[in-house]
């Protein structure tokens, strides 16, 4: 069973809640999938059943090809409601996650004007690393991360390249629904998305912290 965890190995005393995701928050990623660049954040939700530790990633072959999208993951520590100020101070920690996507299924759903849940919200579709405590909320303004697949750098994300800042995202999200302690916010993926294969070795690295390893099992 998944449990939020600090990078030191200690369990975090917060429930596992919903995962609020941001689509097309990097212009280059929108372009690589031939999608228009949005004028406002695109929001969608994954349920808590999507969560699994970024360690041994287990996926179902019957669902089709699983595509990775490496993203910054914010752990909500205090309730964030519409109109709240100092929203960044209510983020308990920051980690990394994969917003896994069944791209063929997503393309078919989009072509029919249907919601994306079957392509985005399936069990295990959000592997998450342990979290790091923020030294300061200002750290998020210049955060960076890397994603490797079989020792090849595939994605490099920088919050400075996001179309919408983290503060803007939190305010936009809470215009529609409250963020509760234990919820996660995934802030969008940079260019370089691709397919996962059985036996892949993955690494995610936040800032200059030591990279975290994972292995992919698809059966």
N, C-alpha and C positions, 0 to 999 in steps of 0.2 A: 504494500500500500504506500502511496506517495505521501511524503511529509515535507513541508518546507524545512530547509536546513541551512545553517551558516557554513561558510567555507572551512571553518575550523572543525566541522563534524557535529556540532551541537544542533539538536532539533530546535526549531523556532516555534514558540508557543502562539501560533496563529492557525486558524482553520484553513482548509483548502477551499477557496471560493471560485468565482467565475474568472475567466481570462478575457479581458477586453483587448482586442487586436485592432491595429491600424493598418489599413490597406493603402498602398501607393504613397508612402511618406518619403520616398526617395525618387527624384525625377528619373534617374537613370534606370531604376528598376521598372518604373511604369513604361518607359520607352522600350525596354528589352522584351516586354510582353505585349507590345503594341496597344497599350492602354492609354487613355487620355490622362493628363496630369490634373488632379482634382483641385478645386478652389477651396474646398473645406475637407477636413479629415473624413475618411471613409471608415466607419466603425462596424465591427462584427464581434460576436462572442463565441468563445469555446467554453463548454461546461468543464467542471472539475475532473470529470472522467477522462479528459484528454491528457491529464498530467501523468508523466512518468519521469523518473530520475534520468538525467543525462549521464548514463553509465553503460548499461547494456540495453540498447534500444530495441524493443521487440515490436514487430509490425506484421500485419496480416497480408500474405501474398494475394489472397482472394480479392482484395480491394483494388489491386492494380499498382501502377507506379506511384511511389511516394516521392515527392519533391521536397527538398529542404529549403527553408528560408530562415536564415540566422537573424536573430533580433535581440535587442536589449530588452530585458524583462525587469519591470519595476514591481517591488513587493509593497503593497499598501499596508501601512501600520496603524493608521487611524482613519476613521470614517471621513470621506471627502464628499461633501454635498454641494449642490448648486449654490453659487455665490460665496463659497468659502474663500478666504484669503490665505496667503502663505501655503499654498497647496503642496509645494515641493517639500516642506518640512514634515509632511505626513507620509512620506515614502520611507519605509523602514530599511530597505536594502535594495541592492541592484544585482542582477545576475544576467544570464544569457539563456536563450531558449531557441528551439526550432519550431517555427510555425509550419508543421508538415501539411502538405497539400496534395490531393489527388488531382493533378493538373488536367487530365483528360476529362474527369468528371466535372471539374469546375468549368471548363470551357463549354461543355454541353449544357450545364445548368445556366450559365450566363447567356448562351445563345437563345435559350427559351425564356429568359427573363425570370428564372427561378432563383430562390435563395441558395446560398453556398454551403449550408450546413453539412450535407453529405460529403462534400469535398474537403471540408476544413475541421469539422467538429467530431470526427470519429475517435473511438477509444485509442489512447496512446499518441495522439497527434500533436502533443506538446511536451517533448522532452525538455527538462529544465535543469540547469546547473544549480549548485548551492549558491547562496547569496552573500554579498559583501556589504558590510555596514558602511553607509556613506559618512565620510569625514566632514563633508559640508554639502548642502543642497546645490551649491554652485558647481560642484564636481560634474553634475549632469550636463552642464552647458558645453563641456568639451570632452565628453566621454568617447572612447574608441574601443572597438573590439575586432577580433579576427576569427575566421572559421576556416579550418583546413579539412580536406577530405583526402585520405591516403597520402598525407604529407604535402599535398598541393594546396596552396592558399587559394580559396575560392571566393571569399567575401571579406571585405573590410568596411566596417560601418563607423561613421562619425556623426555624432548628434549635430555638429555644425552644418552637415549637409542635408539634414532633414528639412522637408518643406514646412513642417509645423513643429514648433518647439515643444518640449515636454510640458512646460507650463500651459501652453495653449491646448495641448491634447487633453490634459487633466480637466481643464475648464470646459472644453467641448464635450467630453464624455459625460460630465456631471450635469450638463444641461438636460440630459436625457435620462440618466440613471445614476444612482448613488454608488460610489465605490466603498466597499466594506473592508475591514481588516482581514487580511489573508487573500484578497483579490490580487490578481496580476494584471499589469498593463504591458502589452507587447507593442513596441513603438515603430514597427515597420522594418522592412528589410532592404538592404542595398542591392545593387545589381550583382549578378553572378549565381543566381539560383539554378538548381539542377536536380538530377535524379539520385536517389539513394539505392545502393545495391547490397545484397546479402554479403556480409563479411567486411564491409567498409569500416575503416578506422577513422574516427572523427576527433577533432579537437576544437574547443572553443576557448578563447582567451579574452578576458576583460582587462582593459588598461595594460599594465605591465605585470599583472599577477601571473602565476604559473599556469600554463594551459591545462584544461580539464579534458580528459580522454573519454571516449565512448566507442562502443562497437555495435554494429547493426546486425540484427538477426531478422530475416524476413522468411516466414514459413506459413 
